[in-house]
């Protein structure tokens, strides 16, 4: 994906910068397995009042590519200020769902609303209100970090000041460095800066720490924690269970294009242990529910 496409997907942003307080929703776990040859688990649905307007709301979304059903009736709700992790094995449909959330793919059925708007139809209205970091984003290598950020900041009505944005992602010392000379971790922090340039209220992060060494992953997590604590709504797509467990209020587990679990990390492990007594960790719960390990996703149309 080239740089202009990355911008169109949602890096450009217009938001006011006002974020509601975080609203963790750890409630009871909900899991649902329908795949053949696996135990079906049904648990109580989270109770309590539900606000009318969610930051992200996905209802009955289906997406097919030729003979492959990438998404099969997905329902997902992310409240304002909530941090939700999206986990799933390879081919679960994570990348397809993200593409639909940022308006790059239209679902075949169902509805998607981000901040009350249809991301495919209302992409212009969502510019700046939604920040997006997608897998494999490619930037202009000949530009310096400063030059690239100035370019992206110019797309927004109420952006972060350059110095503040550089500080937010810990790239102040690299402002004069060409993009081609950045390490993997620095490149990912630059991608995060571009997603944040317009002070978005909603941030979608797709495998932000994939391929990074432990030190670089730790620095990325620190940046995300800072953004989270400012009240930004975050959907974190990852195969790093430790990362999701540390950063997220809630985990949505996707498998075979369906949501099979939706709970806080602790509630998910506790619920899974009821049917799988040996499960004591989130990694173990993931394995028990999906039969495989977490992995980065691919879009079926790209395979």
GUGU-440241 format. One line per field, with one value per residue (C-alpha): x, y, z; residue number from 0; residue in one letter. Coordinates in pm, whole numbers. Each point is the difference from the previous one (the first is absolute). Example, Ala and Ser with C-alpha at 12.3 -4.5 7.8 and 13.67 -1.06 7.14 Angstrom:
2
x	[1230 | 137]
y	[-450 | 344]
z	[780 | -66]
nr	[0 | 1]
rest	[A | S]
***
This chain:
303
x	[0 | 146 | 9 | -295 | -216 | 100 | -110 | -331 | -73 | -24 | 335 | -141 | -209 | -198 | -111 | -32 | 241 | -269 | -12 | -259 | 136 | 87 | -286 | 137 | -265 | 139 | -343 | -62 | 157 | -193 | 133 | -167 | 148 | -178 | 292 | -31 | 188 | 49 | -189 | -264 | 20 | -269 | 36 | -209 | -21 | 145 | -279 | -78 | -111 | 151 | 59 | -185 | 304 | 309 | 333 | -4 | -303 | -1 | -323 | -42 | 290 | 76 | 273 | 80 | 284 | -99 | -47 | 144 | -214 | 237 | -262 | -317 | -246 | 247 | -136 | 234 | -51 | 274 | -102 | 154 | 328 | 18 | 305 | -96 | 239 | -89 | 167 | -24 | 199 | 121 | -294 | -246 | -115 | 178 | 153 | -324 | -188 | 254 | -22 | -377 | 25 | 217 | -206 | 234 | -249 | -378 | -169 | -230 | -254 | -41 | 86 | 307 | -6 | 307 | -86 | -351 | 111 | 38 | 378 | -37 | -254 | 113 | 377 | 49 | -204 | 207 | 336 | 188 | -258 | 136 | 372 | 115 | 326 | -16 | 234 | 273 | -48 | 267 | 130 | 216 | 345 | 182 | -180 | 112 | -227 | -71 | -84 | -234 | -186 | -31 | -158 | -256 | -70 | -96 | -297 | -171 | -201 | 110 | 319 | 257 | 283 | 303 | 218 | -278 | -63 | 370 | 16 | -314 | 162 | 354 | 146 | 127 | 362 | -76 | -186 | 278 | 57 | -112 | -277 | 213 | 251 | -248 | 4 | -308 | -118 | 54 | -188 | -296 | 5 | -4 | -306 | -161 | 84 | -166 | -311 | -8 | 75 | -358 | -73 | -247 | -265 | 24 | 326 | 24 | 336 | 64 | 292 | 200 | 271 | 35 | 362 | 150 | 256 | -104 | 148 | -180 | -327 | 34 | 48 | -305 | -209 | 109 | -117 | -335 | -49 | 54 | -257 | -242 | 28 | -96 | -341 | 38 | -218 | 230 | -59 | 324 | 37 | 283 | 122 | 208 | -206 | 221 | -43 | -377 | -28 | 206 | -165 | -363 | -318 | -163 | 95 | -203 | 108 | -66 | 19 | -132 | -148 | -209 | 28 | 39 | 85 | -41 | 123 | 260 | 328 | -64 | -363 | 95 | 256 | -238 | -284 | 220 | 132 | -355 | 8 | 377 | 131 | 364 | -31 | 175 | 118 | -140 | 229 | -152 | -354 | 75 | 136 | -295 | -258 | 160 | 222 | 294 | 236 | -53 | 144 | 1 | -292 | -15 | -275 | -144 | -3 | 375 | 81]
y	[0 | 335 | 306 | 172 | -305 | -17 | 360 | -60 | -292 | 231 | 147 | 335 | 121 | 294 | -44 | 240 | -183 | -34 | -354 | -137 | -185 | -365 | -238 | -346 | -265 | -314 | -171 | -372 | -195 | -95 | -283 | -185 | -286 | -143 | -153 | -373 | -237 | 260 | 37 | 271 | 240 | 254 | 240 | 292 | 314 | 313 | 170 | 361 | 302 | 47 | 356 | 81 | 129 | -220 | 105 | -308 | -215 | -298 | -190 | -322 | 73 | -257 | 20 | -261 | -38 | -245 | -330 | 127 | 153 | 233 | 145 | -186 | 216 | 189 | 212 | 232 | 302 | 226 | 271 | 347 | -7 | -378 | -197 | -324 | -265 | -204 | -342 | -296 | -261 | 57 | 20 | 87 | 314 | 267 | 185 | -12 | 144 | 281 | 81 | 26 | 215 | 258 | 6 | -193 | -285 | 4 | -290 | -222 | 10 | 171 | 349 | 178 | 330 | 183 | 308 | -40 | 10 | -257 | -18 | -98 | 272 | 272 | -33 | 374 | 83 | -246 | 142 | 93 | -142 | -350 | -79 | -319 | -194 | -287 | -295 | 60 | 376 | 145 | 354 | 231 | -124 | 306 | 236 | 65 | -84 | 371 | 53 | -297 | 104 | 360 | -137 | -203 | 271 | 231 | -224 | 73 | 288 | -41 | -207 | -60 | 255 | -166 | 10 | -144 | -281 | -88 | -12 | -212 | -279 | 57 | 106 | 348 | -111 | -151 | 297 | 73 | -364 | -133 | -256 | -260 | 10 | -73 | -330 | -222 | 133 | 362 | -62 | -136 | 299 | 222 | -190 | 63 | 371 | 26 | -174 | 248 | 314 | 130 | -68 | -279 | -113 | -356 | -178 | -329 | -176 | -306 | -218 | 304 | -200 | -290 | -82 | 221 | -109 | -4 | 343 | 161 | -170 | 135 | 355 | -31 | -125 | 295 | 238 | -177 | 12 | 374 | 43 | -234 | 197 | 317 | -159 | -96 | -289 | -271 | -317 | -195 | -284 | -227 | -357 | 96 | -132 | 166 | 337 | -33 | -122 | 295 | 276 | -95 | 25 | -268 | -271 | -101 | -337 | -55 | -342 | -119 | 344 | -11 | 153 | -295 | 187 | 350 | 67 | 162 | -196 | -134 | -90 | -178 | -219 | -73 | -91 | -225 | -175 | -111 | -237 | -41 | -37 | 14 | 352 | 259 | 263 | 201 | -190 | -323 | 131 | 105 | -345 | -176 | 209 | 6 | -307 | 207 | 279 | 373 | 120 | 305 | -3 | 26 | 128 | -293 | 215 | 48 | -370]
z	[0 | -95 | 221 | -164 | 49 | 365 | 42 | -171 | 227 | 295 | 91 | -97 | 282 | 120 | 357 | 279 | 228 | 269 | 133 | 245 | 303 | -46 | 50 | 74 | -37 | 158 | 41 | -22 | -280 | -309 | -212 | -281 | -200 | -303 | -192 | -53 | 231 | 273 | 324 | -13 | 292 | 83 | 290 | 132 | -209 | 172 | 193 | 78 | -204 | -345 | -128 | -322 | -189 | 2 | -145 | -225 | -73 | -234 | -53 | -197 | -234 | -269 | -263 | -265 | -247 | -273 | 187 | 329 | 274 | 183 | 236 | 94 | 192 | 219 | 285 | 187 | 223 | 137 | 244 | 11 | 192 | -3 | -114 | -171 | -126 | -307 | 8 | -234 | -190 | -354 | -239 | 276 | -183 | 204 | -295 | -196 | 296 | 40 | -372 | 33 | 314 | -176 | -318 | -229 | -48 | -3 | 177 | -204 | 281 | 337 | 118 | 136 | 186 | 125 | 206 | -139 | -365 | -277 | -62 | -367 | -81 | 242 | -25 | -48 | 310 | 205 | -108 | 310 | 234 | -68 | -9 | -167 | -8 | -247 | -52 | -255 | -36 | -231 | 41 | -211 | 100 | -135 | 238 | 354 | 291 | 46 | -368 | -11 | 314 | -121 | -318 | 193 | 256 | -288 | -83 | 332 | 142 | 362 | 0 | 266 | -12 | -157 | 312 | 215 | -249 | -18 | 379 | 23 | -204 | 128 | -336 | 84 | -34 | -341 | -148 | -250 | -96 | -337 | 26 | -181 | 287 | 278 | 188 | -3 | 334 | -103 | -324 | 196 | 235 | -308 | -126 | 338 | -22 | -342 | 133 | 290 | -200 | -3 | 371 | -77 | 244 | -135 | -76 | -194 | 34 | -217 | 115 | 108 | 178 | -246 | -84 | 271 | 256 | 369 | 71 | -294 | 98 | 353 | -129 | -227 | 293 | 210 | -274 | -30 | 377 | -8 | -278 | 177 | 322 | -191 | -65 | -366 | -116 | -133 | -199 | 24 | -250 | 107 | 27 | 305 | 291 | 262 | -171 | -19 | 360 | 125 | -201 | -52 | 207 | -210 | -247 | -303 | -138 | -370 | -168 | -336 | -59 | 319 | 345 | 235 | 321 | 142 | 353 | 218 | 1 | 351 | -68 | -321 | 177 | 289 | -236 | -210 | 310 | 85 | -299 | -31 | 359 | -106 | -142 | 218 | -251 | -288 | -237 | 129 | -40 | -358 | -82 | 163 | -186 | -345 | -8 | -122 | 101 | -64 | -333 | -225 | -242 | -378 | -225 | -202 | -314 | 30 | 32]
nr	[0 | 1 | 2 | 3 | 4 | 5 | 6 | 7 | 8 | 9 | 10 | 11 | 12 | 13 | 14 | 15 | 16 | 17 | 18 | 19 | 20 | 21 | 22 | 23 | 24 | 25 | 26 | 27 | 28 | 29 | 30 | 31 | 32 | 33 | 34 | 35 | 36 | 37 | 38 | 39 | 40 | 41 | 42 | 43 | 44 | 45 | 46 | 47 | 48 | 49 | 50 | 51 | 52 | 53 | 54 | 55 | 56 | 57 | 58 | 59 | 60 | 61 | 62 | 63 | 64 | 65 | 66 | 67 | 68 | 69 | 70 | 71 | 72 | 73 | 74 | 75 | 76 | 77 | 78 | 79 | 80 | 81 | 82 | 83 | 84 | 85 | 86 | 87 | 88 | 89 | 90 | 91 | 92 | 93 | 94 | 95 | 96 | 97 | 98 | 99 | 100 | 101 | 102 | 103 | 104 | 105 | 106 | 107 | 108 | 109 | 110 | 111 | 112 | 113 | 114 | 115 | 116 | 117 | 118 | 119 | 120 | 121 | 122 | 123 | 124 | 125 | 126 | 127 | 128 | 129 | 130 | 131 | 132 | 133 | 134 | 135 | 136 | 137 | 138 | 139 | 140 | 141 | 142 | 143 | 144 | 145 | 146 | 147 | 148 | 149 | 150 | 151 | 152 | 153 | 154 | 155 | 156 | 157 | 158 | 159 | 160 | 161 | 162 | 163 | 164 | 165 | 166 | 167 | 168 | 169 | 170 | 171 | 172 | 173 | 174 | 175 | 176 | 177 | 178 | 179 | 180 | 181 | 182 | 183 | 184 | 185 | 186 | 187 | 188 | 189 | 190 | 191 | 192 | 193 | 194 | 195 | 196 | 197 | 198 | 199 | 200 | 201 | 202 | 203 | 204 | 205 | 206 | 207 | 208 | 209 | 210 | 211 | 212 | 213 | 214 | 215 | 216 | 217 | 218 | 219 | 220 | 221 | 222 | 223 | 224 | 225 | 226 | 227 | 228 | 229 | 230 | 231 | 232 | 233 | 234 | 235 | 236 | 237 | 238 | 239 | 240 | 241 | 242 | 243 | 244 | 245 | 246 | 247 | 248 | 249 | 250 | 251 | 252 | 253 | 254 | 255 | 256 | 257 | 258 | 259 | 260 | 261 | 262 | 263 | 264 | 265 | 266 | 267 | 268 | 269 | 270 | 271 | 272 | 273 | 274 | 275 | 276 | 277 | 278 | 279 | 280 | 281 | 282 | 283 | 284 | 285 | 286 | 287 | 288 | 289 | 290 | 291 | 292 | 293 | 294 | 295 | 296 | 297 | 298 | 299 | 300 | 301 | 302]
rest	[X | X | X | X | X | X | X | X | X | X | X | X | X | X | X | X | X | X | X | X | X | X | X | X | X | X | X | X | X | X | X | X | X | X | X | X | X | X | X | X | X | X | X | X | X | X | X | X | X | X | X | X | X | X | X | X | X | X | X | X | X | X | X | X | X | X | X | X | X | X | X | X | X | X | X | X | X | X | X | X | X | X | X | X | X | X | X | X | X | X | X | X | X | X | X | X | X | X | X | X | X | X | X | X | X | X | X | X | X | X | X | X | X | X | X | X | X | X | X | X | X | X | X | X | X | X | X | X | X | X | X | X | X | X | X | X | X | X | X | X | X | X | X | X | X | X | X | X | X | X | X | X | X | X | X | X | X | X | X | X | X | X | X | X | X | X | X | X | X | X | X | X | X | X | X | X | X | X | X | X | X | X | X | X | X | X | X | X | X | X | X | X | X | X | X | X | X | X | X | X | X | X | X | X | X | X | X | X | X | X | X | X | X | X | X | X | X | X | X | X | X | X | X | X | X | X | X | X | X | X | X | X | X | X | X | X | X | X | X | X | X | X | X | X | X | X | X | X | X | X | X | X | X | X | X | X | X | X | X | X | X | X | X | X | X | X | X | X | X | X | X | X | X | X | X | X | X | X | X | X | X | X | X | X | X | X | X | X | X | X | X | X | X | X | X | X | X | X | X | X | X | X | X]
***
